[in-house]
């Protein structure tokens, strides 16, 4: 299928998401969660279905004795994941070369 200029034009915010279908994207969520995965579907509320997902959860704890911050990260891999749109802070499309 040939891409026309109209197919690749970004006129409103969700157009950028549309252009990222079947591409790997980065999603930042509330609660210090980050996702990287292939975008399979989305809607106007930014509910998304991602495939081949890597989820990273970052937690910060304070040491009771030294009061130093201890940063911990956990990673997990999920085949498919439904992301509810109200938890989405940022969606970054893949890098495109000109």
C-alpha positions in Angstrom: 0.0 0.0 0.0 1.5 3.4 -1.0 1.5 6.1 1.6 0.1 9.4 0.6 1.0 12.7 2.1 -2.5 12.8 3.7 -1.7 9.5 5.5 1.4 10.9 7.2 0.1 14.4 8.0 -0.3 15.3 11.7 -3.2 17.7 12.1 -4.3 16.8 15.6 -2.7 15.0 18.5 -4.2 11.6 17.9 -2.8 11.6 14.4 0.7 11.1 15.9 -0.6 8.0 17.7 -2.3 6.8 14.5 1.1 7.0 12.7 2.6 4.8 15.4 0.3 1.8 14.9 2.3 -1.4 14.6 5.4 0.4 15.8 7.2 0.2 19.1 6.3 3.2 21.4 7.2 4.4 24.8 4.4 5.1 27.3 4.9 6.8 30.7 2.2 6.1 33.3 1.2 7.4 36.7 2.9 5.7 39.6 6.4 5.7 38.1 5.6 3.1 35.5 7.1 3.0 32.0 6.1 0.8 29.1 7.8 0.0 25.8 5.9 -2.1 23.3 4.2 -2.5 19.9 1.0 -0.4 19.6 -1.8 -2.6 18.2 -4.9 -0.5 18.9 -6.0 2.7 20.7 -9.0 4.9 21.1 -9.8 8.6 21.8 -9.3 8.1 25.5 -5.8 6.7 24.9 -6.8 3.2 26.0 -4.2 1.1 24.2 -3.4 -2.5 23.5 0.3 -3.1 23.4 2.2 -6.3 22.4 5.7 -7.6 23.4 5.7 -5.2 26.3 8.5 -4.4 28.7 7.2 -2.7 31.9 9.6 -0.9 34.2 8.5 0.1 37.7 10.7 2.5 39.6 10.3 2.9 43.4 12.1 5.3 45.7 12.6 4.3 49.4 14.2 6.4 52.1 16.7 4.6 54.4 15.5 5.1 58.0 19.0 5.5 59.4 20.8 7.6 56.7 17.8 9.2 55.1 19.4 8.4 51.7 17.1 7.6 48.7 17.3 4.1 47.5 16.0 3.7 43.9 14.8 0.3 42.9 13.6 -0.8 39.5 11.7 -3.9 38.5 11.2 -5.1 35.0 8.8 -7.6 33.6 7.8 -8.8 30.1 4.2 -9.3 29.0 3.0 -10.7 25.7 -0.1 -8.4 25.5 -1.2 -5.6 27.8 -4.3 -3.4 27.9 -3.5 0.1 29.1 -6.2 2.3 30.5 -6.0 5.8 29.1 -6.5 7.8 32.3 -3.2 6.5 33.6 -1.2 7.7 30.6 1.1 10.8 31.1 3.1 10.6 27.9 3.2 8.7 24.6 6.4 8.9 22.5 6.3 7.6 19.0 9.3 5.8 17.5 12.2 7.9 16.1 11.7 8.5 12.4 14.5 9.3 9.9 13.9 11.9 7.3 
